Amino acid sequence: MQFTSAPDPSGDPKFSPDGSHVSYVRKHNLYVRPVSGRDERQLTKDTKDDLFNGDIDWVYAEELAVRSNYFWSPGSKDIVFLHMDETKVPTYPITIGLPTHPMVDNEKYPKVGDPNLR
């Protein structure tokens, strides 16, 4: 069942502890809406791909086994989240050597001595 009508995918859904709302991440921003499905509210409004609000980057998922960077308060009134700014992290080309169609994926990837987060 589809919960949002947005063209961009949403992920990391969580029900509030009281079950009245659901939260999710879309394009590195946090959203919340009542379980009735109406009145979506955007909690964060960053527009750069280098800013993460409650979302994770590949390092958290791959190296730290973290799957989420936001959490509801026990009383369902607040959401706490990690805000990451990767603006100064250098981009590194990663070659994906598929046998017939190799590709290059540009990832934020700090090397030794590079800035990691701002």
VODOFI-159639 format. One record per residue: residue in one letter; x, y, z of N, C-alpha, C, O in turn; residue number from 1. Coordinates in steps of 0.05 Angstrom, whole numbers, plus 32768, in hexadecimal, padded with zeros to 4 digits. Example, Ala and Ser with C-alpha at 12.3 -4.5 7.8 and 13.67 -1.06 7.14 Angstrom:
! residues 2
{r = A nxx = 8108 nyy = 7F8E nzz = 809C caxx = 80F6 cayy = 7FA6 cazz = 809C cxx = 8108 cyy = 7FBE czz = 809C oxx = 811D oyy = 7FBE ozz = 80A9 k = 1}
{r = S nxx = 8101 nyy = 7FD3 nzz = 808E caxx = 8111 cayy = 7FEB cazz = 808F cxx = 8102 cyy = 8001 czz = 809D oxx = 810C oyy = 8017 ozz = 80A1 k = 2}
This chain:
! residues 118
{r = M nxx = 8011 nyy = 7FE8 nzz = 8000 caxx = 8000 cayy = 8000 cazz = 8000 cxx = 8012 cyy = 8019 czz = 8000 oxx = 8025 oyy = 801B ozz = 8010 k = 1}
{r = Q nxx = 800C nyy = 802B nzz = 7FEF caxx = 801B cayy = 8044 cazz = 7FED cxx = 8010 cyy = 8058 czz = 8002 oxx = 7FF8 oyy = 805C ozz = 8004 k = 2}
{r = F nxx = 8023 nyy = 8065 nzz = 8011 caxx = 801B cayy = 8077 cazz = 8026 cxx = 801D cyy = 8094 czz = 801D oxx = 800E oyy = 80A5 ozz = 8026 k = 3}
{r = T nxx = 8031 nyy = 809A nzz = 800C caxx = 8034 cayy = 80B6 cazz = 8003 cxx = 802F cyy = 80B7 czz = 7FE5 oxx = 8030 oyy = 80A2 ozz = 7FD7 k = 4}
{r = S nxx = 8029 nyy = 80CF nzz = 7FDB caxx = 8025 cayy = 80D2 cazz = 7FBE cxx = 803D cyy = 80E1 czz = 7FB1 oxx = 803B oyy = 80E8 ozz = 7F9A k = 5}
{r = A nxx = 8052 nyy = 80E5 nzz = 7FC0 caxx = 806A cayy = 80F3 cazz = 7FB6 cxx = 8078 cyy = 80E2 czz = 7FA1 oxx = 8078 oyy = 80C9 ozz = 7FA2 k = 6}
{r = P nxx = 8082 nyy = 80EF nzz = 7F8C caxx = 8090 cayy = 80E0 cazz = 7F77 cxx = 80AB cyy = 80D5 czz = 7F80 oxx = 80B5 oyy = 80C1 ozz = 7F75 k = 7}
{r = D nxx = 80B8 nyy = 80E1 nzz = 7F95 caxx = 80D1 cayy = 80D7 cazz = 7F9F cxx = 80CC cyy = 80C2 czz = 7FB4 oxx = 80B9 oyy = 80C3 ozz = 7FC3 k = 8}
{r = P nxx = 80DD nyy = 80AD nzz = 7FB5 caxx = 80D9 cayy = 8098 cazz = 7FC9 cxx = 80DE cyy = 80A1 czz = 7FE5 oxx = 80EE oyy = 80B3 ozz = 7FEB k = 9}
{r = S nxx = 80CF nyy = 8096 nzz = 7FF8 caxx = 80D2 cayy = 809B cazz = 8014 cxx = 80DD cyy = 8081 czz = 8021 oxx = 80D9 oyy = 806B ozz = 8017 k = 10}
{r = G nxx = 80EC nyy = 8085 nzz = 8037 caxx = 80F8 cayy = 806E cazz = 8044 cxx = 80F9 cyy = 8071 czz = 8062 oxx = 80F2 oyy = 8086 ozz = 806D k = 11}
{r = D nxx = 8102 nyy = 805C nzz = 8070 caxx = 8106 cayy = 805C cazz = 808D cxx = 80EC cyy = 8064 czz = 809C oxx = 80EE oyy = 8076 ozz = 80AD k = 12}
{r = P nxx = 80D5 nyy = 8058 nzz = 8095 caxx = 80BD cayy = 8060 cazz = 80A3 cxx = 80BC cyy = 8056 czz = 80C0 oxx = 80C7 oyy = 8041 ozz = 80C6 k = 13}
{r = K nxx = 80B1 nyy = 8066 nzz = 80D2 caxx = 80AE cayy = 805F cazz = 80EE cxx = 8093 cyy = 8069 czz = 80F9 oxx = 808C oyy = 8080 ozz = 80F4 k = 14}
{r = F nxx = 8085 nyy = 8058 nzz = 8107 caxx = 806D cayy = 8061 cazz = 8115 cxx = 8075 cyy = 806F czz = 812F oxx = 8089 oyy = 8067 ozz = 813C k = 15}
{r = S nxx = 8067 nyy = 8084 nzz = 8136 caxx = 806B cayy = 8091 cazz = 814F cxx = 8063 cyy = 807C czz = 8165 oxx = 8053 oyy = 806A ozz = 8160 k = 16}
{r = P nxx = 806E nyy = 807F nzz = 817D caxx = 8068 cayy = 806B cazz = 8192 cxx = 804A cyy = 8068 czz = 8198 oxx = 8041 oyy = 8053 ozz = 819F k = 17}
{r = D nxx = 803B nyy = 807E nzz = 8195 caxx = 801E cayy = 807C cazz = 819A cxx = 800F cyy = 8072 czz = 8182 oxx = 7FF6 oyy = 806F ozz = 8183 k = 18}
{r = G nxx = 801D nyy = 806E nzz = 816C caxx = 8010 cayy = 8063 cazz = 8154 cxx = 8000 cyy = 8077 czz = 8143 oxx = 7FF2 oyy = 806E ozz = 8131 k = 19}
{r = S nxx = 8000 nyy = 8090 nzz = 814A caxx = 7FF0 cayy = 80A4 cazz = 813C cxx = 7FFC cyy = 80B0 czz = 8123 oxx = 7FEE oyy = 80BA ozz = 8112 k = 20}
{r = H nxx = 8017 nyy = 80AE nzz = 8121 caxx = 8025 cayy = 80BB cazz = 810B cxx = 803A cyy = 80A8 czz = 80FF oxx = 8042 oyy = 8095 ozz = 810D k = 21}
{r = V nxx = 8042 nyy = 80AD nzz = 80E7 caxx = 8058 cayy = 809F cazz = 80DB cxx = 806B cyy = 80B4 czz = 80D0 oxx = 8064 oyy = 80C8 ozz = 80C6 k = 22}
{r = S nxx = 8085 nyy = 80AE nzz = 80D4 caxx = 809A cayy = 80C0 cazz = 80CA cxx = 80AA cyy = 80B1 czz = 80B5 oxx = 80AA oyy = 8098 ozz = 80B4 k = 23}
{r = Y nxx = 80B8 nyy = 80C0 nzz = 80A4 caxx = 80C8 cayy = 80B4 cazz = 808F cxx = 80DC cyy = 80C8 czz = 8084 oxx = 80DA oyy = 80E0 ozz = 808A k = 24}
{r = V nxx = 80EF nyy = 80BF nzz = 8075 caxx = 8103 cayy = 80D0 cazz = 8068 cxx = 80FE cyy = 80D0 czz = 804A oxx = 80FA oyy = 80BB ozz = 803E k = 25}
{r = R nxx = 8100 nyy = 80E8 nzz = 803F caxx = 80FE cayy = 80EA cazz = 8021 cxx = 8112 cyy = 8100 czz = 8019 oxx = 8111 oyy = 8117 ozz = 8023 k = 26}
{r = K nxx = 8123 nyy = 80F9 nzz = 8007 caxx = 8138 cayy = 810C cazz = 7FFD cxx = 8147 cyy = 8119 czz = 8014 oxx = 814B oyy = 8131 ozz = 8013 k = 27}
{r = H nxx = 814F nyy = 8109 nzz = 8027 caxx = 815F cayy = 8112 cazz = 803E cxx = 8151 cyy = 8124 czz = 8051 oxx = 815D oyy = 8132 ozz = 8061 k = 28}
{r = N nxx = 8136 nyy = 8126 nzz = 8050 caxx = 8126 cayy = 8136 cazz = 8062 cxx = 8112 cyy = 8125 czz = 8071 oxx = 810A oyy = 8110 ozz = 8067 k = 29}
{r = L nxx = 810A nyy = 812E nzz = 8088 caxx = 80F7 cayy = 811F cazz = 8099 cxx = 80DB cyy = 8129 czz = 8094 oxx = 80D6 oyy = 8141 ozz = 8092 k = 30}
{r = Y nxx = 80C8 nyy = 8116 nzz = 8093 caxx = 80AC cayy = 811C cazz = 8090 cxx = 809C cyy = 810D czz = 80A5 oxx = 80A5 oyy = 80F8 ozz = 80B0 k = 31}
{r = V nxx = 8085 nyy = 8117 nzz = 80AC caxx = 8073 cayy = 8109 cazz = 80BE cxx = 8056 cyy = 810E czz = 80B5 oxx = 804F oyy = 8123 ozz = 80AA k = 32}
{r = R nxx = 8045 nyy = 80FA nzz = 80BA caxx = 8029 cayy = 80FD cazz = 80B4 cxx = 8018 cyy = 80EB czz = 80C6 oxx = 8022 oyy = 80D6 ozz = 80CF k = 33}
{r = P nxx = 7FFF nyy = 80F2 nzz = 80CA caxx = 7FEE cayy = 80E1 cazz = 80DA cxx = 7FE9 cyy = 80C7 czz = 80CB oxx = 7FEB oyy = 80C6 ozz = 80B2 k = 34}
{r = V nxx = 7FE3 nyy = 80B2 nzz = 80D9 caxx = 7FDF cayy = 8098 cazz = 80CB cxx = 7FC6 cyy = 8099 czz = 80B9 oxx = 7FC3 oyy = 8087 ozz = 80A8 k = 35}
{r = S nxx = 7FB6 nyy = 80AD nzz = 80BC caxx = 7F9F cayy = 80B0 cazz = 80AA cxx = 7FA8 cyy = 80B6 czz = 808E oxx = 7F99 oyy = 80B3 ozz = 807B k = 36}
{r = G nxx = 7FC2 nyy = 80BE nzz = 808A caxx = 7FCD cayy = 80C3 cazz = 8070 cxx = 7FCA cyy = 80DF czz = 8066 oxx = 7FD4 oyy = 80E5 ozz = 8050 k = 37}
{r = R nxx = 7FBE nyy = 80F1 nzz = 8075 caxx = 7FBB cayy = 810C cazz = 806C cxx = 7FCE cyy = 811F czz = 807B oxx = 7FDA oyy = 8118 ozz = 8090 k = 38}
{r = D nxx = 7FD2 nyy = 8137 nzz = 806F caxx = 7FE2 cayy = 814C cazz = 807D cxx = 7FFF cyy = 8145 czz = 8082 oxx = 8008 oyy = 8147 ozz = 8098 k = 39}
{r = E nxx = 800D nyy = 813D nzz = 806D caxx = 802A cayy = 8138 cazz = 806F cxx = 8038 cyy = 8152 czz = 8078 oxx = 8032 oyy = 8168 ozz = 806D k = 40}
{r = R nxx = 804A nyy = 8150 nzz = 808B caxx = 805A cayy = 8167 cazz = 8093 cxx = 8077 cyy = 8162 czz = 808F oxx = 8081 oyy = 814D ozz = 8097 k = 41}
{r = Q nxx = 8085 nyy = 8174 nzz = 8082 caxx = 80A1 cayy = 8172 cazz = 807E cxx = 80AF cyy = 817F czz = 8095 oxx = 80AB oyy = 8197 ozz = 809A k = 42}
{r = L nxx = 80BF nyy = 8170 nzz = 80A4 caxx = 80CB cayy = 817A cazz = 80BD cxx = 80E6 cyy = 8188 czz = 80B7 oxx = 80ED oyy = 819C ozz = 80C4 k = 43}
{r = T nxx = 80F5 nyy = 817F nzz = 80A3 caxx = 810E cayy = 818C cazz = 809C cxx = 810C cyy = 8194 czz = 807E oxx = 80FE oyy = 8187 ozz = 806F k = 44}
{r = K nxx = 811A nyy = 81A9 nzz = 8076 caxx = 8117 cayy = 81B3 cazz = 805B cxx = 8131 cyy = 81B9 czz = 804D oxx = 8133 oyy = 81CD ozz = 803F k = 45}
{r = D nxx = 8145 nyy = 81A8 nzz = 8051 caxx = 815E cayy = 81AC cazz = 8043 cxx = 815B cyy = 81A3 czz = 8026 oxx = 814D oyy = 818F ozz = 8020 k = 46}
{r = T nxx = 8168 nyy = 81B1 nzz = 8013 caxx = 8165 cayy = 81AB cazz = 7FF7 cxx = 817E cyy = 81A0 czz = 7FEA oxx = 817E oyy = 8197 ozz = 7FD3 k = 47}
{r = K nxx = 8195 nyy = 81A0 nzz = 7FF9 caxx = 81AE cayy = 8196 cazz = 7FEE cxx = 81B1 cyy = 8178 czz = 7FF3 oxx = 81A8 oyy = 816E ozz = 8008 k = 48}
{r = D nxx = 81BC nyy = 816B nzz = 7FDF caxx = 81C1 cayy = 814E cazz = 7FE2 cxx = 81D6 cyy = 8148 czz = 7FF7 oxx = 81D9 oyy = 8130 ozz = 7FFF k = 49}
{r = D nxx = 81E5 nyy = 815C nzz = 8000 caxx = 81FA cayy = 8158 cazz = 8014 cxx = 81F0 cyy = 815A czz = 8031 oxx = 8200 oyy = 8157 ozz = 8043 k = 50}
{r = L nxx = 81D7 nyy = 8160 nzz = 8035 caxx = 81CC cayy = 8164 cazz = 804F cxx = 81B8 cyy = 814D czz = 8055 oxx = 81A6 oyy = 8149 ozz = 8046 k = 51}
{r = F nxx = 81BD nyy = 8140 nzz = 806C caxx = 81AD cayy = 8128 cazz = 8073 cxx = 819F cyy = 812F czz = 808E oxx = 81AC oyy = 8136 ozz = 80A1 k = 52}
{r = N nxx = 8185 nyy = 812B nzz = 808E caxx = 8175 cayy = 812F cazz = 80A7 cxx = 8168 cyy = 8114 czz = 80AE oxx = 8153 oyy = 810D ozz = 80A3 k = 53}
{r = G nxx = 8173 nyy = 8106 nzz = 80C1 caxx = 8169 cayy = 80EC cazz = 80C9 cxx = 816F cyy = 80D6 czz = 80B5 oxx = 8169 oyy = 80BF ozz = 80BB k = 54}
{r = D nxx = 817A nyy = 80DD nzz = 809F caxx = 8181 cayy = 80C9 cazz = 808A cxx = 819E cyy = 80C0 czz = 808F oxx = 81AC oyy = 80CD ozz = 809E k = 55}
{r = I nxx = 81A5 nyy = 80AA nzz = 8083 caxx = 81C0 cayy = 80A0 cazz = 8086 cxx = 81CF cyy = 80A1 czz = 806C oxx = 81C3 oyy = 80A0 ozz = 8056 k = 56}
{r = D nxx = 81E9 nyy = 80A4 nzz = 806E caxx = 81FA cayy = 80A2 cazz = 8056 cxx = 8205 cyy = 8085 czz = 8055 oxx = 81FF oyy = 8075 ozz = 8067 k = 57}
{r = W nxx = 8214 nyy = 807F nzz = 8041 caxx = 821E cayy = 8064 cazz = 803D cxx = 8230 cyy = 805B czz = 8054 oxx = 8232 oyy = 8043 ozz = 805A k = 58}
{r = V nxx = 823F nyy = 806E nzz = 8060 caxx = 8251 cayy = 8066 cazz = 8075 cxx = 8242 cyy = 805B czz = 808D oxx = 824A oyy = 8046 ozz = 8098 k = 59}
{r = Y nxx = 822C nyy = 8068 nzz = 8095 caxx = 821D cayy = 805E cazz = 80AC cxx = 8211 cyy = 8042 czz = 80A6 oxx = 8211 oyy = 8031 ozz = 80B8 k = 60}
{r = A nxx = 8207 nyy = 803E nzz = 808E caxx = 81FB cayy = 8025 cazz = 8087 cxx = 8210 cyy = 800F czz = 8084 oxx = 820D oyy = 7FF9 ozz = 808F k = 61}
{r = E nxx = 8226 nyy = 8015 nzz = 8076 caxx = 8239 cayy = 8000 cazz = 806F cxx = 824D cyy = 7FFB czz = 8086 oxx = 8253 oyy = 7FE4 ozz = 808C k = 62}
{r = E nxx = 8258 nyy = 800F nzz = 8092 caxx = 826D cayy = 800C cazz = 80A5 cxx = 8263 cyy = 800A czz = 80C2 oxx = 8270 oyy = 7FFD ozz = 80D2 k = 63}
{r = L nxx = 824D nyy = 8016 nzz = 80C8 caxx = 8243 cayy = 8017 cazz = 80E4 cxx = 822A cyy = 8007 czz = 80E9 oxx = 8220 oyy = 8005 ozz = 80FF k = 64}
{r = A nxx = 821E nyy = 7FFC nzz = 80D4 caxx = 8205 cayy = 7FEC cazz = 80D5 cxx = 81EE cyy = 7FFD czz = 80E1 oxx = 81DD oyy = 7FF1 ozz = 80EE k = 65}
{r = V nxx = 81EE nyy = 8017 nzz = 80DC caxx = 81D9 cayy = 8028 cazz = 80E5 cxx = 81C4 cyy = 802A czz = 80CE oxx = 81CC oyy = 802E ozz = 80B7 k = 66}
{r = R nxx = 81AB nyy = 8027 nzz = 80D5 caxx = 8196 cayy = 8028 cazz = 80C0 cxx = 8184 cyy = 8040 czz = 80C3 oxx = 8174 oyy = 8045 ozz = 80B1 k = 67}
{r = S nxx = 8187 nyy = 8050 nzz = 80D8 caxx = 8176 cayy = 8067 cazz = 80DC cxx = 8184 cyy = 807B czz = 80ED oxx = 8193 oyy = 8074 ozz = 80FF k = 68}
{r = N nxx = 817F nyy = 8095 nzz = 80E8 caxx = 818A cayy = 80AA cazz = 80F8 cxx = 8175 cyy = 80BD czz = 8103 oxx = 817A oyy = 80D5 ozz = 8106 k = 69}
{r = Y nxx = 815D nyy = 80B3 nzz = 8108 caxx = 8148 cayy = 80C3 cazz = 8116 cxx = 8137 cyy = 80B0 czz = 8126 oxx = 8134 oyy = 8098 ozz = 8120 k = 70}
{r = F nxx = 812B nyy = 80BC nzz = 813C caxx = 811C cayy = 80AC cazz = 814F cxx = 8106 cyy = 80BD czz = 815B oxx = 8109 oyy = 80D4 ozz = 8161 k = 71}
{r = W nxx = 80EF nyy = 80B0 nzz = 8160 caxx = 80D8 cayy = 80BD cazz = 816E cxx = 80DE cyy = 80BE czz = 818C oxx = 80EB oyy = 80AD ozz = 8197 k = 72}
{r = S nxx = 80D4 nyy = 80D3 nzz = 8199 caxx = 80D5 cayy = 80D4 cazz = 81B6 cxx = 80C0 cyy = 80C1 czz = 81C1 oxx = 80AC oyy = 80BB ozz = 81B3 k = 73}
{r = P nxx = 80C3 nyy = 80B7 nzz = 81DA caxx = 80B0 cayy = 80A4 cazz = 81E5 cxx = 8093 cyy = 80AF czz = 81E5 oxx = 8080 oyy = 809F ozz = 81E3 k = 74}
{r = G nxx = 8090 nyy = 80C9 nzz = 81E8 caxx = 8075 cayy = 80D4 cazz = 81EA cxx = 8069 cyy = 80DC czz = 81CF oxx = 8053 oyy = 80E7 ozz = 81CE k = 75}
{r = S nxx = 8077 nyy = 80D5 nzz = 81B9 caxx = 806D cayy = 80DA cazz = 819D cxx = 806B cyy = 80F8 czz = 8196 oxx = 805E oyy = 80FE ozz = 8183 k = 76}
{r = K nxx = 8077 nyy = 8109 nzz = 81A6 caxx = 8075 cayy = 8126 cazz = 81A0 cxx = 808C cyy = 8131 czz = 8190 oxx = 8089 oyy = 8144 ozz = 8181 k = 77}
{r = D nxx = 80A4 nyy = 8124 nzz = 8192 caxx = 80BC cayy = 812F cazz = 8185 cxx = 80CB cyy = 8119 czz = 8176 oxx = 80C7 oyy = 8101 ozz = 817B k = 78}
{r = I nxx = 80DB nyy = 8122 nzz = 8163 caxx = 80ED cayy = 8111 cazz = 8155 cxx = 8109 cyy = 811C czz = 8158 oxx = 810E oyy = 8134 ozz = 8153 k = 79}
{r = V nxx = 811C nyy = 810B nzz = 8160 caxx = 8138 cayy = 8113 cazz = 8161 cxx = 8146 cyy = 8107 czz = 8149 oxx = 8140 oyy = 80F0 ozz = 8141 k = 80}
{r = F nxx = 8158 nyy = 8117 nzz = 813C caxx = 8165 cayy = 810C cazz = 8124 cxx = 8181 cyy = 8117 czz = 8122 oxx = 8188 oyy = 812C ozz = 812E k = 81}
{r = L nxx = 8192 nyy = 8109 nzz = 8114 caxx = 81AD cayy = 8112 cazz = 810E cxx = 81AD cyy = 8121 czz = 80F4 oxx = 81A2 oyy = 8118 ozz = 80E0 k = 82}
{r = H nxx = 81B8 nyy = 8139 nzz = 80F4 caxx = 81BC cayy = 8149 cazz = 80DC cxx = 81D9 cyy = 8147 czz = 80D4 oxx = 81EB oyy = 814E ozz = 80E4 k = 83}
{r = M nxx = 81DE nyy = 813E nzz = 80BC caxx = 81F9 cayy = 813C cazz = 80B1 cxx = 81FD cyy = 814F czz = 809A oxx = 81EB oyy = 8150 ozz = 8088 k = 84}
{r = D nxx = 8213 nyy = 815D nzz = 8099 caxx = 821A cayy = 816F cazz = 8083 cxx = 8233 cyy = 8164 czz = 8076 oxx = 8249 oyy = 8166 ozz = 8081 k = 85}
{r = E nxx = 8230 nyy = 8159 nzz = 805E caxx = 8247 cayy = 814D cazz = 8050 cxx = 8251 cyy = 8160 czz = 803A oxx = 825E oyy = 8157 ozz = 8027 k = 86}
{r = T nxx = 824B nyy = 8179 nzz = 803C caxx = 8253 cayy = 818D cazz = 8028 cxx = 8271 cyy = 818C czz = 8022 oxx = 8279 oyy = 818E ozz = 800B k = 87}
{r = K nxx = 8281 nyy = 818A nzz = 8037 caxx = 829E cayy = 818B cazz = 8033 cxx = 82AB cyy = 8170 czz = 802E oxx = 82C4 oyy = 816E ozz = 802A k = 88}
{r = V nxx = 829C nyy = 815B nzz = 802E caxx = 82A7 cayy = 8140 cazz = 8029 cxx = 82AD cyy = 813D czz = 800B oxx = 829A oyy = 8142 ozz = 7FFB k = 89}
{r = P nxx = 82C5 nyy = 8137 nzz = 8004 caxx = 82CB cayy = 8134 cazz = 7FE7 cxx = 82BC cyy = 811E czz = 7FDA oxx = 82B5 oyy = 810A ozz = 7FE6 k = 90}
{r = T nxx = 82B7 nyy = 8121 nzz = 7FC0 caxx = 82AA cayy = 810D cazz = 7FB0 cxx = 82C0 cyy = 80FC czz = 7FA3 oxx = 82D4 oyy = 8106 ozz = 7F99 k = 91}
{r = Y nxx = 82BB nyy = 80E2 nzz = 7FA4 caxx = 82CF cayy = 80CE cazz = 7F9A cxx = 82C1 cyy = 80BD czz = 7F85 oxx = 82AC oyy = 80B1 ozz = 7F8B k = 92}
{r = P nxx = 82CD nyy = 80B9 nzz = 7F6E caxx = 82C0 cayy = 80A8 cazz = 7F5A cxx = 82C5 cyy = 808A czz = 7F61 oxx = 82DC oyy = 8082 ozz = 7F65 k = 93}
{r = I nxx = 82B0 nyy = 807B nzz = 7F61 caxx = 82B2 cayy = 805F cazz = 7F67 cxx = 82A9 cyy = 8050 czz = 7F4D oxx = 8293 oyy = 8054 ozz = 7F44 k = 94}
{r = T nxx = 82BA nyy = 8040 nzz = 7F43 caxx = 82B5 cayy = 8031 cazz = 7F2A cxx = 82A5 cyy = 8018 czz = 7F31 oxx = 82AD oyy = 8008 ozz = 7F42 k = 95}
{r = I nxx = 828F nyy = 8015 nzz = 7F23 caxx = 827F cayy = 7FFC cazz = 7F26 cxx = 8284 cyy = 7FEC czz = 7F0D oxx = 8279 oyy = 7FF3 ozz = 7EF7 k = 96}
{r = G nxx = 8294 nyy = 7FD8 nzz = 7F0F caxx = 829E cayy = 7FC9 cazz = 7EF8 cxx = 828C cyy = 7FB2 czz = 7EF0 oxx = 8294 oyy = 7F9B ozz = 7EF0 k = 97}
{r = L nxx = 8274 nyy = 7FB8 nzz = 7EE8 caxx = 8263 cayy = 7FA3 cazz = 7EDE cxx = 826F cyy = 7F9A czz = 7EC3 oxx = 827A oyy = 7FA9 ozz = 7EB5 k = 98}
{r = P nxx = 826C nyy = 7F80 nzz = 7EBD caxx = 8279 cayy = 7F75 cazz = 7EA6 cxx = 8273 cyy = 7F83 czz = 7E8B oxx = 8285 oyy = 7F87 ozz = 7E7B k = 99}
{r = T nxx = 825A nyy = 7F8B nzz = 7E87 caxx = 8254 cayy = 7F96 cazz = 7E6C cxx = 8250 cyy = 7FB4 czz = 7E6C oxx = 8254 oyy = 7FC1 ozz = 7E58 k = 100}
{r = H nxx = 8249 nyy = 7FC0 nzz = 7E83 caxx = 8244 cayy = 7FDD cazz = 7E84 cxx = 824F cyy = 7FE9 czz = 7E9E oxx = 8241 oyy = 7FEE ozz = 7EB1 k = 101}
{r = P nxx = 826A nyy = 7FEE nzz = 7E9E caxx = 8275 cayy = 7FFA cazz = 7EB6 cxx = 826A cyy = 8016 czz = 7EBA oxx = 8264 oyy = 8024 ozz = 7EA7 k = 102}
{r = M nxx = 8268 nyy = 801F nzz = 7ED3 caxx = 825E cayy = 8039 cazz = 7EDA cxx = 8270 cyy = 8046 czz = 7EEF oxx = 8280 oyy = 8038 ozz = 7EFC k = 103}
{r = V nxx = 826E nyy = 8060 nzz = 7EF2 caxx = 827C cayy = 806E cazz = 7F07 cxx = 8267 cyy = 807B czz = 7F19 oxx = 8255 oyy = 808A ozz = 7F0F k = 104}
{r = D nxx = 8268 nyy = 8076 nzz = 7F32 caxx = 8256 cayy = 8081 cazz = 7F46 cxx = 8266 cyy = 8095 czz = 7F57 oxx = 827A oyy = 808D ozz = 7F64 k = 105}
{r = N nxx = 825E nyy = 80AE nzz = 7F58 caxx = 826C cayy = 80C2 cazz = 7F68 cxx = 8261 cyy = 80C2 czz = 7F84 oxx = 8249 oyy = 80C9 ozz = 7F88 k = 106}
{r = E nxx = 8271 nyy = 80BA nzz = 7F98 caxx = 8268 cayy = 80B9 cazz = 7FB4 cxx = 8278 cyy = 80CC czz = 7FC4 oxx = 828F oyy = 80D2 ozz = 7FBF k = 107}
{r = K nxx = 826B nyy = 80D7 nzz = 7FD9 caxx = 827A cayy = 80E6 cazz = 7FED cxx = 828B cyy = 80D2 czz = 7FFC oxx = 8280 oyy = 80C0 ozz = 8009 k = 108}
{r = Y nxx = 82A5 nyy = 80D6 nzz = 7FFC caxx = 82B7 cayy = 80C2 cazz = 8008 cxx = 82D0 cyy = 80D0 czz = 8012 oxx = 82E2 oyy = 80D7 ozz = 8003 k = 109}
{r = P nxx = 82D1 nyy = 80D5 nzz = 802C caxx = 82E9 cayy = 80E3 cazz = 8037 cxx = 8301 cyy = 80D0 czz = 8038 oxx = 82FF oyy = 80BA ozz = 8042 k = 110}
{r = K nxx = 8317 nyy = 80D9 nzz = 802E caxx = 8330 cayy = 80CB cazz = 8030 cxx = 833E cyy = 80D5 czz = 8049 oxx = 8335 oyy = 80E9 ozz = 8055 k = 111}
{r = V nxx = 8354 nyy = 80C8 nzz = 8051 caxx = 8363 cayy = 80D0 cazz = 806A cxx = 836A cyy = 80EE czz = 8067 oxx = 8376 oyy = 80F6 ozz = 8054 k = 112}
{r = G nxx = 8363 nyy = 80FD nzz = 807C caxx = 8369 cayy = 8119 cazz = 807D cxx = 8353 cyy = 812B czz = 8071 oxx = 8354 oyy = 8143 ozz = 8075 k = 113}
{r = D nxx = 8340 nyy = 8120 nzz = 8062 caxx = 832B cayy = 8130 cazz = 8056 cxx = 8316 cyy = 8136 czz = 806B oxx = 8313 oyy = 8128 ozz = 807F k = 114}
{r = P nxx = 8307 nyy = 814C nzz = 8067 caxx = 82F1 cayy = 8152 cazz = 807A cxx = 82DC cyy = 813C czz = 8078 oxx = 82D6 oyy = 8132 ozz = 8062 k = 115}
{r = N nxx = 82D1 nyy = 8134 nzz = 808E caxx = 82BD cayy = 811F cazz = 808E cxx = 82A1 cyy = 812B czz = 808F oxx = 8291 oyy = 8126 ozz = 807D k = 116}
{r = L nxx = 829B nyy = 813A nzz = 80A3 caxx = 8282 cayy = 8148 cazz = 80A6 cxx = 8287 cyy = 8164 czz = 80AF oxx = 829C oyy = 816A ozz = 80BB k = 117}
{r = R nxx = 8275 nyy = 8175 nzz = 80A9 caxx = 8278 cayy = 8191 cazz = 80B2 cxx = 8268 cyy = 8196 czz = 80CA oxx = 8268 oyy = 81AC ozz = 80D5 k = 118}
